[in-house]
Amino acid sequence: MRTGLTGPATMTVFKLDPEVYKRYKDEVLKLCNSFQKIDQPGLSDKQIAERLGLDERTVTEIRCVAERDCYSLDEWEKAIEFKRKATLEWSALALKRPDLKPE
């Protein structure tokens, strides 16, 4: 029996066992798309799960936590700013709206 809220506002909580995280973190990062590799495209979370014998949700959680562990907050902020500027530059070019180009 389910209790509580249902529908779009419902959030689920997923608990990742720290031992499972430690065991699979490096392998998940090696196989995923988190780091660009010219000669070897990364696998999806589903493909990684099948390869490692885990469920997809566990792989997704491992990947998300591991990505955050790899970079400092400053690096994440730099990446966000880079993406924001790249998006604005693309929009200015594609929409022929130079006023959208970042300064």
Buried (B, 14 or more C-beta within 10 A) or exposed (E): EEEEEEEEEEEEEEEBEEEEBEBBBEBBBBBBEBEEEEEEEBBBBEBBBBEBEBEBEBBBBBBBBBBEEEEEEEEEEEEEEEEEEEEBEEEBEEEEEEEBEEE
